[in-house]
Amino acid sequence: MNTVIDWENGNSYEAADPYLAWAELTQYQHFRLRSSEVRRWMVLIHLKVSGRDAPIEALIKNSGDEWLQVSPIYRRADIAAKRFAFCTARVGKEFFAAVASGSLKDLVLAYRLCLPVEYPVDPLKATGDPTDSPADGDGKTILALIDGGLALGHRAFLDANGESRIRHFWRQDDYSGSRYLNDARRTSDPLHSTDPWQPGMMGYGAELDRFALNKALAAHRLRGSLDESALYQDLGLWELDRLAHHGTHVFSLAAGPFRYPEQFCGNDQSINWEAKEEVASTCDLMAVQLAWANVLDTSGRSADANILDALMYLLARCPEKSRLIVNTSWGAHAGPHDGSSILEQAMLAWCDLRAPGQLQIVLSAGNHYQSRGHANAQIDAGGVRALPWRVPPESYTPHFLELWFEPDQMGSVEISLESPDSTQASLSVSERQPFAMGSGGATLVLVNRAYLGRGTVALLALNPTAGNGGAILAAAGLWTVRIENVGGQPLKVDAYIERNDVALGLFTGARQSHFEDELYNDQEGVDVPSKFKPPTSYSDNRSVIRRTGAFSSLATGSNSSKYSSHRQVFSVGACVALAGGQEWPAPYSPRLHDTSDRPRRPEVKQSPDCMAPGDERVELWGVRGAASRSGAVVRLGGTSVSVAQVVRTLANGGDPKPPLAPGEIVQ
C-alpha cells in the first residue's frame, strides 16, 4: 500500500475515508495513474479547535515540512484569529501514520481524499505570505464564480469602455492540456509563467489581475474589435474553442448587462449599459477556473479541496469591507445529505470569516430529482432489503453507491453485492470483515464513523463496464445490493448513487446508473403511490426509490451558522416560468418536503432554500445566455441557471423566492 494504513486490519475501518481504502485496494488504477506515481495526496482536513494555537498553526507545528504542505493563505493572521478549523494540504504517507497514532491523532477530526484524476499531486510552488486584502473597492458588491470555462473576453464581462470587470482570475491548472481529452500536445505544457500570467498565490495554478487582463485585451484589438479567439489562444485557454461552456453561460446570467426577462423568447437580447441601478450588471467580478482534472471527474470526489481553496483565494482578493457573493453550481450526488460533510461545514465557517452578511455562497440543489439515484428504507430487526442497481454498458468511468446509516451502526448491518452474472460469487461486508474485493471488478468498504460525514457508511464501487486501460471490467446489467439488519433495532438507510455523467462540452465516456423498483411510479413527477401495486404503508407509497432527498451533496447544510442570524449559504431549486407570472417546479429539481410518515435519518435535507426560473416555459426548456463568443447565445437549463438568478437578486438587494408551497403549485 502507498500509505502506511493496513487495510487488512479491520480496525482501520473504525474511522476512515472509504474512498481512500478503495483507491489503495485497487492500486489507484481508476485515477489514471500508476501506483508508483502516487507519492503525495491532496486532502481536505477538519481540525479540532482547542489549546492556545490556532488549529491550522497547530497542524503545521505538529507536522514535518517534508510531508505536509499547506498554502500560505490558510496562515494569514485574520484566518488564525477566527480559529478557522479547515484547510487543504498536500501530504506524504507520514501524515496517515501521524493521524492514526502519532502527533496528529488528537488534532485531526477528519480528512477527505481529494486526489485528482490523471495527474500526480505536485509539491506547492514557493510563494510569499499573501498580502492583506486590497483596499480598492471597499464597501462595494463583488460577484464571484467557481466553475469551468469562463470566456474572459466576452462582452458580458466588460464595462462600457470595453475594459474588464474581472478583478482577479485564477486558473487552478498547472498545465494547459488533458490526457482525458487525448490532448497529448498540451498535456505537459505548463501554463505561461511569464506575462500576462502570474504564479498563483495559492502555490499552484496561474492567475491574471485586471491590469494583465486589460493589457491582453488591448493586444488583441484591431480597429476597436476584439479578436476573442486569438486572445484565448494566446492565454492558453484551449477549452474556449468549444461553442459553449457552463461557467460562461451561468455567469452571464448572474452578472451580464441584461435582465432575466430580456432573455425570454420574443425579446431581443438587449444590453442596457445605462442601467446603473443594476448592481449585478456593473459591479466588479472575480472567478476561479476549477482544475480540469476535477471538472472532468463528474463524480465530485476530487473537487472538494479545490473548492475550499477557491473560496480562500476569493476571500484574500476581496476588499475587507466589500460584500462577496459566490456562485458555484458544482456538486456530486452522494454523501450524508445532512450538512455534516467536511466541505459543507467549511463553507459555513468561511462565511464567518468576515462581518455578518458580507460573505454569501449560492449553490445548486442539483438536477437529478427524476434520476432514480436515491433510495430510502427502514429495515426491521432480522429483515433484509434488496436494492436492484442498473449499471449501463459502454460506461468508461467507475460507478459508486453509498449506503448511509445512523452513527455507530457497523455492528448491525451486513451488506452483500450480487453481479448480473450468476457465475460470479457475491461479495459481502460486515463488522467482522469490513472490506471485500471480487474478480468481477467490484469493491465493498464499510466504515463505522465516516470521515465523509455523520454516520456509518458503506461504499460500493464498480469498475467501468467498457474501456481499454487494462483494468478488469465490471458486468453491465442489474446488480443486486442486499442489506441485512443483524441488530436488535430497526435500521434506517439512505442509498445514494454517485453522479456519473458528462460535463458540458466534454466527453469522458461516463454513463449514469440508477435503481429499479417495480413499485416506482415513473408516470408522475413526484413520489406518489404506484399504479401497479396496492400500497400498504409509508403513507401509501412503498417504493424504495425516493425523489425527495435527491440533492446536490454540497447544498444540504444549514443556511446560517450559529454565529450569524444572516442567511449565508443558499441552496437553489429550479422552477418553470408560466404565463401570467405563475411558476411550476421544474421536473428535474428538488422541491417539497416529504410529508409521509416514512422513517428517515435525522436532518437529511429534502427541499431547497429558494427557487428561481431554470426554464423559460413548459414547452421551451432552458434560458438563453452567453456562448463562448460575444454575440452568440446558447440555451441551457437546470438549477445552475436558477443559481445565477438568485445571485443577481442578492446583488441587487432583493430577497430570493422561497420554494413553492403545495397550494401554490399550478396543476
KAKADA-V250520 format. One line per field, one symbol per residue. ss: DSSP state (~ for helix, > for strand, _ for the rest). burial: # if it has 16 or more other C-alpha atoms within 10 Angstrom, else .. Layout:
BEGIN
ss->???
burial->???
END
This chain:
BEGIN
ss->_________~~~~_>>_~~~~~~~~___~~~___~~~___>>>>>>>_______~~~~~~~______>>__~~~~_~~~~~____>>>>>>_~~~~~~~~~______>>>>>>___________________________>>>>>>>_______~~~>_____>_>>>>>>___>________~~~~__>_______>>______>>>>~~~~~~~~~~_>>__>>_~~~~~~~~__~~~~____~~~~~~~~~~____~~~~_______________~~~~_>>>>>>__~~~~~______~~~~~~~~~~~~~~~_____>>>>>>_____________~~~~~~~~~~_______>>>>>>_________>>>>>>____>>>>>>>>_______>>>>>>>____~~~>>>>>>________>>>_____>>>____>>>>>>_>>_____>>>>>>>______________>>>>>>>>>_____>>>>>>>________________>>>____________________________>_______________________>>>>>>>>>_~~~_>>>________________________>>>>>>_>__>__>>>>______>>>>__~~~~~~~~~~~~~_____>____~~~___
burial->.##.#.#....####################.#.#..#.##########....######...#...#########...##..##################..##..###############.##.....#......#...###################..###################.....##...##...###############.###.###.#.....####.##..###.##...#################..##....#........#############################################################################.#########################...##.######..############.###.#########.....######..#####.###########################.....################..###############...#.########.###....#####..........#####################.....############....##########.......##..###############..#########...#.#################....#..##.......
END
